[in-house]
Amino acid sequence: MSDHRGPVRLGFLDDTPQGVDRPLLERALRHARARTERTGRFSGELELHVVRADGLPRGTARAVEVAFAELADSDALAVLGPAIGDNALVTTPLANARRVPTINFAGSERARGEYMFHLQIGSHEEEPPLLVRQLVREGHREVALVFERATIGARYEAFFDEACRSGGLTIATHIGLDPQTDPTPAMQTVLRRAPTGLVYLGLGLELPRVSRALREGGFDGARVCNSCGMFGWVSPPHRDALEGWAYIDVFREDNVAFEEARIALGLGEEDGPAGVLYADLATLAVEGLAHAPTLTRDGVRAGLESVKALPAALGQPGTQLGFGTWDRGALKGPYLVPRRWSGGRSVAWTV
C-alpha cells in the first residue's frame, strides 16, 4: 500500500446504547493532535467516519459485521471501537482478516489480535479477583452470585468462581439470569439463603430489576457488581438502581492525567470516566499515527506497537498507556478502581 495522501480518516464503530458523543471525541482527537503537532511528529488533518451498529446483546452480530465491513472498505487507516465485549469479539477476526488496525474499548482480553488493540474499560478476567479481595477484606465469607446467561456474564462468572476458590470466599448460590426474564423469583431464592452479600456480574442489563427486587424484598446485605456499574455515569435509571452498590470503575480523582484531560475536554465532575476515556482513546490513535513509519494500515499497526509509557487519564495514579510486539493491552498498572454509588455520586470503595 502506498503512503496516504490527503486527510487521515479514522473510523469509529459505534455500538454503545447511548451512542458516541461525537463532538467530545473530535475535541479529544484535536487535543491529541495538538500535542503531536507541537513536537513536529504528526500534523495531518484528521477526518472521523462514524458507522452505527445495533450489535449484541440486544441486536445482532451481523449488524457489527456489516458496520465493520463499511469501515474497512473506506479509506480509514484505523478503526476505534466497538465498546461492548460481545461485539469486540465479533470484530477481532474481521480486523485481523482485513488487516485494519482497530482499538476496541471493551472489557475482554480475548478481543486482541495482530490488528486488534485493546483499551481496557474494565476486564472480564481481572475484575473478579479484585472483587473477591475487597469482599474478603470487608469480612464476607459467603455471598450469592447472580450472573447474566450470556457471553460476558458467563466469562465473569467463571473467573469469579476461580477467584473465590483461591481467595477464601464461598458462593452460597449461583443464579443465572436469562434476558428479559423476571428476576423476582431468583431474588427470593437469594433472600431465603440470607447471605451477607450479593454479587451481580454481566453487562448490567438486568441490574435495575434485580436491584428493585432486592429492595422490595428487604435485602440489607452488601450489593456488589462488576464494571457494569459504570452505566450509572450515562444512564439515570441505572444510577438510581445502583444506589448503595459497590462496583469497579477505571478512574480516580487524584490521577493528575485524569484531571488534566477533564479540564482540556471541558468536562465536569459529574462526567466521571465516560468522557475521559475518549482522551486515552484519542491519544493512542494519534500517537499511533505519529509513530507510524508510513501512513498505511500496516504502518499504523507498527506505529501503535511503538506507543510506550504515556500517562493514562484512566486508572489509578501511575497507570500508563502503551502497546508492543504481541502486547495489545493498552493500560499498564493499577487501572481498575473499586468504587461505590452513594447519594447519587461515585465515591471510593475503601475497606
C-alpha positions as CSV (number, residue, x, y, z in Angstrom):
1,M,0.0,0.0,0.0
2,S,1.4,3.4,-0.9
3,D,1.7,6.3,1.6
4,H,-1.5,8.1,2.4
5,R,-2.5,11.4,0.8
6,G,-5.0,13.9,2.0
7,P,-6.8,14.0,5.3
8,V,-6.3,11.0,7.6
9,R,-9.5,9.2,8.1
10,L,-10.3,7.4,11.4
11,G,-13.3,5.1,11.5
12,F,-15.5,4.7,14.6
13,L,-17.7,1.6,15.1
14,D,-20.5,2.9,17.4
15,D,-22.2,0.1,19.2
16,T,-23.0,1.8,22.6
17,P,-26.6,2.1,23.7
18,Q,-26.3,5.8,24.3
19,G,-24.3,6.5,21.1
20,V,-20.9,8.1,20.7
21,D,-20.5,11.7,21.8
22,R,-19.0,12.8,18.5
23,P,-18.3,16.4,19.5
24,L,-16.4,15.2,22.5
25,L,-14.5,12.6,20.6
26,E,-13.5,15.2,18.0
27,R,-12.3,17.5,20.7
28,A,-10.2,14.7,22.2
29,L,-8.7,14.0,18.8
30,R,-7.9,17.7,18.2
31,H,-6.2,17.8,21.6
32,A,-4.1,14.8,21.0
33,R,-3.2,16.0,17.5
34,A,-2.1,19.4,19.0
35,R,0.5,17.6,21.2
36,T,2.0,15.7,18.3
37,E,2.0,18.9,16.1
38,R,3.9,20.8,18.8
39,T,6.6,18.2,18.8
40,G,6.7,18.0,15.0
41,R,5.7,14.4,14.8
42,F,2.2,14.5,13.2
43,S,0.2,17.4,12.0
44,G,-2.1,15.9,9.4
45,E,-5.7,16.8,9.1
46,L,-8.0,14.2,10.8
47,E,-11.4,13.1,9.5
48,L,-13.8,11.0,11.5
49,H,-16.1,8.5,9.9
50,V,-18.7,7.0,12.2
51,V,-20.8,3.9,11.5
52,R,-23.6,2.9,13.8
53,A,-24.1,-0.8,14.6
54,D,-27.1,-2.2,16.6
55,G,-25.0,-5.1,17.8
56,L,-25.1,-7.6,20.7
57,P,-26.7,-8.2,23.1
58,R,-29.9,-6.5,22.0
59,G,-29.1,-6.5,18.3
60,T,-27.1,-8.9,16.1
61,A,-23.6,-9.9,15.3
62,R,-24.4,-9.4,11.7
63,A,-25.0,-5.7,12.3
64,V,-21.5,-5.4,13.6
65,E,-20.0,-7.3,10.7
66,V,-21.8,-5.0,8.2
67,A,-20.6,-1.9,10.0
68,F,-17.0,-3.1,10.2
69,A,-17.1,-4.0,6.5
70,E,-18.2,-0.5,5.6
71,L,-15.3,1.0,7.6
72,A,-12.8,-1.5,6.2
73,D,-14.0,-0.7,2.7
74,S,-13.4,3.0,3.3
75,D,-10.0,4.6,3.3
76,A,-9.9,4.7,7.1
77,L,-6.4,4.0,8.3
78,A,-7.6,2.7,11.7
79,V,-10.9,2.0,13.4
80,L,-11.9,2.9,17.0
81,G,-14.4,0.7,18.7
82,P,-16.5,-1.3,19.4
83,A,-17.2,-0.7,23.1
84,I,-19.2,-3.9,24.1
85,G,-17.3,-7.1,24.7
86,D,-19.5,-9.4,22.6
87,N,-19.1,-7.0,19.6
88,A,-15.4,-6.7,20.1
89,L,-15.1,-10.5,19.9
90,V,-17.1,-10.4,16.7
91,T,-14.8,-7.7,15.3
92,T,-11.4,-9.2,16.2
93,P,-11.2,-11.8,13.5
94,L,-12.5,-9.3,11.0
95,A,-9.8,-6.7,11.9
96,N,-7.2,-9.4,11.5
97,A,-8.6,-10.7,8.2
98,R,-8.9,-7.3,6.7
99,R,-5.6,-6.0,8.2
100,V,-7.2,-2.9,9.7
101,P,-5.6,-1.7,12.9
102,T,-8.5,-1.4,15.4
103,I,-8.7,-0.2,19.0
104,N,-11.7,-1.6,20.9
105,F,-12.6,-0.2,24.3
106,A,-14.4,-3.2,25.8
107,G,-13.6,-5.5,28.7
108,S,-12.5,-8.7,27.1
109,E,-8.8,-9.7,26.9
110,R,-9.8,-12.2,24.2
111,A,-10.6,-9.3,21.9
112,R,-7.0,-8.9,20.9
113,G,-5.1,-9.9,17.8
114,E,-2.4,-8.9,15.3
115,Y,-4.6,-5.9,14.2
116,M,-6.9,-5.7,17.2
117,F,-5.7,-3.5,20.0
118,H,-7.5,-3.1,23.4
119,L,-8.1,-0.1,25.7
120,Q,-9.4,-1.9,28.8
121,I,-12.6,-0.3,30.0
122,G,-13.0,-2.9,32.7
123,S,-11.9,-6.5,32.5
124,H,-14.0,-9.7,32.4
125,E,-10.9,-11.5,33.7
126,E,-9.2,-9.1,36.1
127,E,-12.2,-7.7,37.9
128,P,-13.3,-10.9,39.7
129,P,-10.1,-11.3,41.8
130,L,-10.3,-7.6,42.8
131,L,-14.0,-8.0,43.8
132,V,-13.2,-11.1,45.9
133,R,-10.3,-9.4,47.7
134,Q,-12.5,-6.4,48.5
135,L,-15.3,-8.6,49.8
136,V,-13.0,-10.7,52.0
137,R,-11.4,-7.6,53.4
138,E,-14.9,-6.4,54.4
139,G,-15.3,-9.7,56.3
140,H,-17.6,-11.6,54.0
141,R,-17.2,-15.3,53.9
142,E,-20.2,-16.3,51.8
143,V,-22.1,-14.4,49.0
144,A,-24.8,-15.1,46.5
145,L,-23.8,-14.8,42.8
146,V,-26.2,-13.6,40.2
147,F,-24.9,-13.5,36.6
148,E,-26.3,-12.9,33.1
149,R,-26.5,-16.1,31.0
150,A,-24.6,-14.5,28.0
151,T,-21.0,-14.4,26.8
152,I,-20.0,-11.6,29.1
153,G,-21.8,-12.8,32.2
154,A,-20.5,-16.4,31.8
155,R,-16.9,-15.2,31.4
156,Y,-17.2,-13.1,34.6
157,E,-18.8,-16.0,36.4
158,A,-16.0,-18.4,35.5
159,F,-13.3,-16.1,36.7
160,F,-15.2,-15.1,39.8
161,D,-15.7,-18.8,40.8
162,E,-12.0,-19.4,40.4
163,A,-11.1,-16.3,42.4
164,C,-13.4,-17.4,45.2
165,R,-11.7,-20.8,45.3
166,S,-8.3,-19.3,45.8
167,G,-9.4,-16.3,47.8
168,G,-11.4,-17.9,50.6
169,L,-14.9,-16.8,49.6
170,T,-17.8,-19.2,49.3
171,I,-20.6,-18.9,46.8
172,A,-23.8,-19.8,48.6
173,T,-25.8,-20.0,45.4
174,H,-25.3,-19.5,41.7
175,I,-28.2,-17.9,39.8
176,G,-28.1,-17.4,36.1
177,L,-30.5,-14.8,34.7
178,D,-31.9,-15.2,31.2
179,P,-32.5,-12.0,29.3
180,Q,-36.0,-10.5,29.7
181,T,-36.9,-13.0,32.4
182,D,-38.4,-11.6,35.6
183,P,-35.6,-11.9,38.2
184,T,-38.0,-11.7,41.2
185,P,-38.3,-15.4,41.9
186,A,-34.5,-15.7,41.7
187,M,-34.1,-12.9,44.2
188,Q,-36.5,-14.6,46.5
189,T,-34.1,-17.6,46.5
190,V,-31.3,-15.2,47.4
191,L,-33.3,-13.8,50.3
192,R,-34.1,-17.2,51.7
193,R,-30.3,-18.0,51.8
194,A,-29.7,-14.8,53.7
195,P,-26.1,-14.2,52.6
196,T,-24.2,-11.2,53.8
197,G,-23.6,-10.1,50.3
198,L,-24.7,-10.4,46.7
199,V,-22.6,-10.1,43.6
200,Y,-24.0,-9.3,40.1
201,L,-21.9,-10.0,37.0
202,G,-22.6,-9.1,33.4
203,L,-23.3,-6.2,31.1
204,G,-25.8,-4.8,33.6
205,L,-29.0,-5.1,31.5
206,E,-31.0,-6.7,34.3
207,L,-29.4,-4.9,37.2
208,P,-32.2,-2.3,37.6
209,R,-34.8,-5.1,38.0
210,V,-32.5,-7.1,40.3
211,S,-31.9,-4.0,42.5
212,R,-35.6,-3.3,42.7
213,A,-36.4,-6.9,43.7
214,L,-33.8,-6.9,46.4
215,R,-35.1,-3.6,47.7
216,E,-38.7,-4.8,47.8
217,G,-37.6,-8.0,49.5
218,G,-35.8,-6.1,52.3
219,F,-32.3,-7.3,51.5
220,D,-29.8,-5.3,53.6
221,G,-26.6,-7.1,52.7
222,A,-23.7,-5.8,50.6
223,R,-24.5,-5.3,46.9
224,V,-21.6,-5.6,44.5
225,C,-21.3,-5.6,40.7
226,N,-18.6,-5.6,38.1
227,S,-17.8,-2.6,35.8
228,C,-21.4,-2.6,34.6
229,G,-21.7,-0.1,37.5
230,M,-20.2,2.4,35.2
231,F,-23.6,2.6,33.4
232,G,-24.5,4.9,36.3
233,W,-22.5,7.7,34.5
234,V,-24.6,7.6,31.4
235,S,-28.0,6.2,32.4
236,P,-30.1,7.9,35.1
237,P,-32.2,4.7,35.6
238,H,-29.1,2.7,36.2
239,R,-27.7,5.4,38.5
240,D,-30.9,5.2,40.6
241,A,-30.8,1.4,40.7
242,L,-27.1,1.4,41.6
243,E,-27.5,3.5,44.8
244,G,-25.6,1.7,47.5
245,W,-23.9,-0.7,45.2
246,A,-20.1,-1.2,45.1
247,Y,-18.5,-1.7,41.7
248,I,-15.4,-1.5,39.6
249,D,-14.5,1.7,37.7
250,V,-11.5,2.9,35.8
251,F,-10.8,6.4,37.2
252,R,-9.5,8.1,40.3
253,E,-9.8,11.8,41.1
254,D,-6.2,12.0,42.3
255,N,-4.8,10.9,38.9
256,V,-3.2,14.0,37.6
257,A,-3.6,12.9,34.0
258,F,-7.3,12.4,34.6
259,E,-7.8,15.9,35.9
260,E,-5.7,17.4,33.0
261,A,-7.8,15.5,30.5
262,R,-11.1,16.5,32.2
263,I,-10.1,20.2,32.1
264,A,-8.8,20.0,28.5
265,L,-12.0,18.5,27.2
266,G,-14.3,20.8,29.3
267,L,-15.8,18.0,31.4
268,G,-17.4,18.4,34.8
269,E,-17.0,16.2,37.8
270,E,-20.4,14.6,37.0
271,D,-18.9,13.1,33.8
272,G,-16.5,10.7,35.5
273,P,-14.7,8.4,33.1
274,A,-17.5,8.4,30.5
275,G,-15.8,11.3,28.7
276,V,-12.2,11.0,29.8
277,L,-11.9,7.6,28.1
278,Y,-12.1,9.5,24.8
279,A,-8.9,11.2,25.8
280,D,-6.9,8.0,26.2
281,L,-8.5,6.5,23.0
282,A,-7.6,9.6,21.0
283,T,-4.1,9.6,22.5
284,L,-3.5,6.1,21.4
285,A,-4.9,6.7,17.9
286,V,-2.9,9.9,17.2
287,E,0.3,8.6,18.7
288,G,-0.1,5.5,16.5
289,L,-0.2,7.8,13.5
290,A,2.8,9.8,14.8
291,H,4.9,6.7,15.3
292,A,3.8,5.1,12.0
293,P,6.7,4.6,9.6
294,T,4.3,5.1,6.7
295,L,0.7,6.3,6.8
296,T,-0.7,3.0,5.7
297,R,-2.7,0.5,7.7
298,D,0.3,-1.7,8.2
299,G,2.3,1.4,9.1
300,V,-0.3,2.4,11.7
301,R,-0.2,-1.1,13.2
302,A,3.5,-0.8,13.6
303,G,3.1,2.7,15.0
304,L,0.7,1.5,17.7
305,E,3.2,-1.1,18.7
306,S,5.7,1.7,19.3
307,V,3.5,3.7,21.7
308,K,5.1,3.4,25.1
309,A,4.8,4.7,28.7
310,L,2.4,7.6,28.2
311,P,0.5,8.9,31.2
312,A,-3.0,7.4,31.2
313,A,-6.0,9.5,32.2
314,L,-7.8,6.4,33.2
315,G,-6.8,4.2,36.1
316,Q,-5.1,5.0,39.4
317,P,-2.1,7.4,39.6
318,G,0.8,5.9,37.7
319,T,-1.2,4.0,35.1
320,Q,0.4,4.2,31.7
321,L,-0.6,3.7,28.1
322,G,1.3,1.7,25.6
323,F,1.4,-1.4,23.3
324,G,4.2,-3.6,21.9
325,T,5.0,-6.6,19.8
326,W,2.3,-9.0,20.7
327,D,1.2,-6.7,23.5
328,R,-2.3,-5.4,22.8
329,G,-3.5,-4.3,26.2
330,A,-3.1,-0.5,26.5
331,L,-3.4,0.2,30.2
332,K,-0.4,-0.8,32.3
333,G,-0.5,-0.7,36.1
334,P,-3.4,-0.4,38.6
335,Y,-6.1,0.7,36.1
336,L,-9.1,-1.0,37.9
337,V,-10.6,1.2,40.7
338,P,-13.0,-0.1,43.4
339,R,-15.9,2.5,43.9
340,R,-19.5,2.7,45.1
341,W,-22.5,4.7,44.4
342,S,-23.7,6.8,47.4
343,G,-26.1,9.7,47.4
344,G,-26.1,9.7,43.5
345,R,-22.3,10.1,43.5
346,S,-19.5,7.7,42.8
347,V,-17.1,7.5,45.7
348,A,-14.1,5.4,46.7
349,W,-14.9,1.8,47.9
350,T,-12.5,1.7,50.8
351,V,-12.2,-1.2,53.2
